[in-house]
Amino acid sequence: MNITKNLGMLLLAIYLIISGLMGLMGFSLGIIMPILALAAGILILIGK
């Protein structure tokens, strides 16, 4: 697992993971966008 060294991408990954988790906990209307945000954040974080 290779965590990204770019600060902007790291902050984006953290934001996407948090917004995805908040969306899955019921703070938004849709279900697809939080899942995509969570998946994108995790993939950015591990560098894929």
C-alpha contacts under 8 A as a table, 3 or more apart, distances in Angstrom:
res1	aa1	res2	aa2	distance
1	M	46	I	5.85
1	M	47	G	7.97
2	N	46	I	5.27
2	N	47	G	6.00
3	I	45	L	5.55
3	I	46	I	4.79
3	I	47	G	6.03
4	T	7	L	7.95
4	T	9	M	7.18
4	T	10	L	6.43
4	T	44	I	7.37
4	T	45	L	5.89
4	T	46	I	6.44
4	T	47	G	5.53
5	K	10	L	7.25
6	N	9	M	5.47
6	N	10	L	6.16
7	L	10	L	4.97
7	L	11	L	6.16
8	G	11	L	5.22
8	G	12	L	6.14
9	M	12	L	4.93
9	M	13	A	6.03
9	M	44	I	6.90
9	M	45	L	7.62
10	L	13	A	5.11
10	L	14	I	6.27
10	L	44	I	7.50
10	L	45	L	6.25
11	L	14	I	5.11
11	L	15	Y	6.11
12	L	15	Y	5.06
12	L	16	L	6.06
12	L	41	G	7.07
13	A	16	L	5.13
13	A	17	I	6.12
13	A	40	A	7.25
13	A	41	G	4.00
13	A	42	I	6.55
13	A	44	I	5.70
13	A	45	L	5.58
14	I	17	I	5.18
14	I	18	I	6.17
14	I	41	G	6.43
14	I	45	L	7.81
15	Y	18	I	5.22
15	Y	19	S	6.01
15	Y	41	G	7.43
16	L	19	S	5.14
16	L	20	G	5.88
16	L	37	A	5.00
16	L	38	L	5.78
16	L	40	A	6.93
16	L	41	G	4.84
17	I	20	G	5.09
17	I	21	L	6.17
17	I	37	A	6.36
17	I	38	L	4.58
17	I	39	A	7.64
17	I	40	A	7.85
17	I	41	G	5.05
17	I	42	I	6.75
18	I	21	L	5.16
18	I	22	M	6.12
18	I	38	L	7.55
19	S	22	M	5.05
19	S	23	G	6.04
19	S	34	P	6.70
19	S	37	A	6.91
19	S	38	L	7.39
20	G	23	G	5.09
20	G	24	L	6.22
20	G	33	M	7.44
20	G	34	P	3.96
20	G	35	I	5.95
20	G	36	L	7.40
20	G	37	A	5.03
20	G	38	L	4.52
21	L	24	L	5.11
21	L	25	M	6.25
21	L	34	P	6.81
21	L	38	L	6.80
22	M	25	M	5.10
22	M	26	G	6.68
22	M	27	F	5.76
22	M	28	S	7.76
22	M	34	P	7.66
23	G	26	G	5.41
23	G	27	F	5.04
23	G	28	S	5.12
23	G	29	L	7.86
23	G	30	G	7.70
23	G	31	I	7.19
23	G	33	M	7.87
23	G	34	P	5.00
24	L	27	F	7.30
24	L	28	S	7.78
24	L	31	I	6.75
24	L	34	P	6.01
24	L	35	I	7.35
26	G	29	L	7.30
28	S	31	I	7.91
30	G	33	M	6.39
30	G	34	P	7.44
31	I	34	P	5.82
31	I	35	I	6.57
32	I	35	I	5.32
32	I	36	L	6.19
33	M	36	L	5.05
33	M	37	A	6.00
34	P	37	A	5.00
34	P	38	L	6.03
35	I	38	L	5.15
35	I	39	A	6.14
36	L	39	A	5.12
36	L	40	A	5.97
37	A	40	A	5.13
37	A	41	G	6.00
38	L	41	G	5.19
38	L	42	I	6.24
39	A	42	I	5.25
39	A	43	L	6.14
40	A	43	L	5.12
40	A	44	I	6.00
41	G	44	I	5.17
41	G	45	L	6.03
42	I	45	L	5.03
42	I	46	I	6.28
43	L	46	I	5.30
43	L	47	G	6.03
43	L	48	K	5.38
44	I	47	G	4.99
44	I	48	K	6.14
45	L	48	K	7.95
